């Protein structure tokens, strides 16, 4: 290999890097921070607009087929920039709640197009009182998915899966479902169970199923604490999965979902009586 030639002494030296004055650097840094803050404010703003419109759609104030205000009119009415309103509409469109077409405008989509298991959409649904049919359908979905996931988990679970489920249950018992930490542990338990099923399509439902569980738990306790301890139901599922008993795991999870639905409907009845 030929030796690398040394640069000739007469070679022109590279120009030194320009030194940015401290004041100029500080100004640039301040400008960058200001831009970042403005972007965060913008993100919060269009997220808030999307949430407000989303709540009005899922609560029925806006019906499927209704035409939303035009971009200019809506931004003027809400006292926001057209860009913020446009971004909010894009969020809603991504969740299937609205459809925007040139020369037609933005219309509320039919309910079958809504991404009902999207965590944001579920949160908006539970802002107020969801329809009985929606609650029933949500628990029907859980009863279709979770018992079979538990049966598969009983066949396929690993020691790591069992450790994750056990740790979640211990945290759930320690904190209770009355606080965020306990509800987070409940979410972790159901997520670990879906992962233990070994079915990637079931695992992909983790976010939606977890959000459904979390919001129905909050809904049940909106006015009164839980009247029944759900921990024994969860431990029965865990023990059946740990014992690799597919039938018992299916039955235990089915019973857990049925009892959760009963708790939810009872809480709704109590709330209805208190409102009279």
C-alpha positions in Angstrom: 0.0 0.0 0.0 1.4 3.4 -1.0 2.3 5.7 1.9 -0.1 8.6 2.4 1.5 11.9 1.1 2.0 14.6 3.6 0.4 17.9 2.6 2.8 20.4 1.1 4.0 23.2 3.5 2.7 25.7 1.1 -0.9 24.4 1.3 -3.4 27.0 2.3 -4.7 26.4 5.8 -8.4 25.8 6.2 -10.2 28.9 7.4 -11.0 28.8 11.1 -14.7 28.2 12.0 -16.6 31.4 12.5 -17.1 32.2 16.2 -20.7 33.1 17.0 -20.9 36.0 19.4 -22.4 35.0 22.8 -25.3 37.4 22.5 -26.1 36.0 19.0 -25.9 32.4 20.3 -28.1 33.2 23.2 -30.6 34.9 20.9 -30.7 31.9 18.6 -31.1 29.6 21.6 -33.9 31.7 23.0 -35.6 31.8 19.5 -35.3 28.0 19.4 -36.9 27.6 22.8 -39.6 30.1 21.9 -40.4 28.1 18.7 -40.5 24.8 20.7 -42.9 26.4 23.3 -45.1 27.7 20.5 -45.2 24.3 18.9 -46.1 22.7 22.2 -48.9 25.2 22.7 -50.1 24.5 19.2 -50.1 20.8 19.8 -52.1 21.3 23.0 -54.5 23.6 21.2 -55.4 21.3 18.3 -55.5 18.4 20.7 -58.0 20.3 22.8 -60.1 21.2 19.8 -60.1 17.6 18.6 -61.2 16.4 22.0 -64.1 19.0 22.2 -65.3 18.1 18.8 -64.8 14.4 19.4 -67.0 14.5 22.6 -69.7 16.3 20.7 -69.7 13.7 18.0 -69.6 10.5 20.2 -72.2 12.0 22.6 -74.7 12.6 19.7 -74.7 16.4 19.6 -73.3 16.1 16.1 -75.1 13.3 14.2 -73.6 11.1 11.4 -73.9 13.1 8.1 -73.9 16.5 9.9 -71.6 19.0 8.2 -69.2 20.7 10.5 -68.5 24.4 10.2 -66.1 25.4 7.4 -62.5 25.9 8.4 -62.7 29.7 8.3 -66.0 30.0 10.2 -64.9 27.4 12.8 -61.6 29.0 13.4 -63.2 32.4 13.9 -65.9 31.0 16.2 -63.3 29.1 18.3 -60.8 32.0 18.2 -58.0 29.7 16.9 -55.9 29.7 13.9 -57.0 27.9 10.8 -54.0 25.7 11.0 -54.9 24.5 14.6 -58.5 23.7 13.5 -57.2 21.9 10.4 -54.9 19.7 12.5 -57.8 18.9 14.9 -59.9 17.8 12.0 -57.1 15.6 10.8 -56.9 13.9 14.2 -60.7 13.2 14.0 -60.4 11.9 10.5 -57.6 9.5 11.5 -59.9 8.1 14.1 -62.7 7.6 11.6 -65.0 10.2 13.2 -65.2 12.6 10.2 -64.6 12.6 6.5 -63.3 15.7 4.6 -63.9 16.1 0.9 -63.1 19.0 -1.4 -66.0 21.3 -2.2 -68.2 19.3 0.2 -66.6 20.0 3.6 -66.2 17.9 6.7 -69.0 15.5 7.6 -69.5 13.3 10.7 -68.9 9.7 9.7 -71.3 6.8 10.3 -70.7 5.1 13.6 -69.4 1.9 11.9 -66.5 3.9 10.6 -65.4 5.1 14.1 -62.3 3.6 15.6 -64.2 2.7 18.8 -61.2 1.0 20.5 -59.0 4.0 20.0 -58.1 5.1 23.6 -59.0 8.7 22.8 -62.4 7.8 21.3 -63.1 5.6 24.4 -62.1 8.5 26.7 -64.5 10.8 24.8 -67.3 8.3 25.0 -67.0 8.0 28.8 -66.9 11.8 29.3 -70.6 11.5 29.9 -73.0 8.6 30.0 -72.5 6.2 27.1 -75.5 4.6 25.6 -76.6 1.2 27.0 -76.1 -0.4 23.6 -72.5 0.8 23.5 -71.7 -0.5 27.0 -73.3 -3.8 26.2 -71.3 -4.1 22.9 -68.1 -3.2 24.7 -68.5 -6.0 27.2 -69.6 -8.4 24.5 -66.3 -7.7 22.7 -64.4 -8.4 25.9 -66.2 -11.6 26.5 -65.4 -12.8 22.9 -61.7 -11.8 23.2 -60.4 -12.2 26.8 -61.6 -15.7 27.8 -60.1 -17.2 24.6 -56.9 -15.2 25.3 -56.8 -16.6 28.8 -57.2 -20.2 27.4 -54.3 -19.7 25.0 -52.2 -18.1 27.8 -52.7 -21.2 29.9 -51.1 -23.2 27.1 -48.4 -20.9 26.0 -47.4 -18.7 29.0 -43.8 -18.4 30.1 -42.4 -17.9 33.5 -41.8 -14.3 32.6 -45.5 -13.9 31.7 -46.5 -15.3 35.1 -44.1 -13.0 36.8 -45.6 -10.0 35.0 -49.2 -11.0 35.8 -48.4 -11.7 39.5 -46.5 -8.4 39.9 -49.5 -6.6 38.4 -51.9 -8.2 40.7 -49.8 -7.5 43.8 -49.6 -3.9 42.8 -53.4 -3.8 42.1 -54.1 -5.2 45.5 -51.8 -2.8 47.2 -53.2 0.4 45.5 -56.8 -0.6 44.8 -58.8 0.4 41.7 -59.7 3.7 43.4 -56.4 5.3 42.4 -54.5 5.6 39.1 -51.7 3.3 40.2 -54.1 0.5 40.9 -55.9 1.0 37.6 -52.5 1.0 35.8 -51.7 -2.3 37.5 -55.1 -3.7 36.3 -54.2 -2.6 32.8 -50.8 -4.3 33.1 -52.4 -7.6 34.2 -54.7 -7.7 31.2 -51.9 -6.6 28.9 -49.6 -9.4 30.2 -52.4 -11.9 29.7 -52.9 -10.9 26.1 -49.1 -11.1 25.5 -49.1 -14.6 27.1 -51.6 -15.8 24.5 -48.8 -15.8 22.0 -51.2 -14.5 19.3 -49.9 -11.3 17.7 -53.4 -10.3 16.6 -54.7 -10.5 20.1 -51.7 -8.7 21.4 -52.5 -5.9 18.9 -55.8 -5.3 20.9 -53.9 -4.5 24.1 -54.2 -0.7 23.8 -58.0 -0.8 23.0 -58.9 -3.5 25.5 -56.8 -1.8 28.2 -58.4 1.5 27.6 -61.9 -0.1 27.7 -61.0 -1.7 31.1 -59.6 1.5 32.5 -62.5 3.7 31.4 -65.2 1.3 32.6 -63.5 1.1 35.9 -63.4 4.9 36.3 -67.1 5.0 35.1 -68.1 2.5 37.8 -66.6 4.6 40.5 -67.7 8.0 39.2 -70.1 8.6 42.1 -69.5 5.8 44.6 -66.6 3.5 45.5 -66.7 -0.1 44.1 -69.2 -2.2 46.0 -67.4 -5.5 45.3 -63.7 -6.5 45.5 -62.6 -7.7 42.0 -59.3 -9.1 43.2 -60.5 -12.7 43.7 -61.8 -12.8 40.1 -58.3 -11.8 38.8 -56.5 -14.2 41.1 -58.7 -17.1 39.8 -57.7 -16.3 36.2 -54.0 -16.1 37.2 -54.1 -19.4 39.1 -55.8 -21.2 36.1 -53.2 -19.8 33.7 -50.3 -20.8 36.0 -51.8 -24.3 36.3 -52.0 -24.5 32.5 -55.7 -25.3 32.8 -57.2 -24.0 29.6 -60.8 -24.7 30.5 -60.6 -23.2 34.0 -58.8 -20.1 32.6 -61.5 -19.6 30.0 -64.2 -19.9 32.6 -62.5 -17.7 35.1 -62.0 -14.9 32.6 -65.6 -15.2 31.3 -66.8 -14.9 34.9 -64.5 -11.9 35.5 -66.0 -10.1 32.4 -69.6 -10.9 33.4 -69.1 -9.6 36.9 -67.4 -6.5 35.6 -70.4 -5.9 33.4 -72.8 -6.4 36.3 -70.8 -3.9 38.4 -71.0 -1.4 35.6 -74.8 -1.7 35.1 -75.4 -1.6 38.8 -73.3 1.6 39.1 -75.3 3.1 36.3 -78.6 2.2 38.0 -77.5 3.8 41.3 -76.4 6.9 39.5 -79.8 7.1 37.8 -81.6 6.8 41.2 -79.4 9.5 42.7 -80.1 11.8 39.8 -83.9 11.7 40.4 
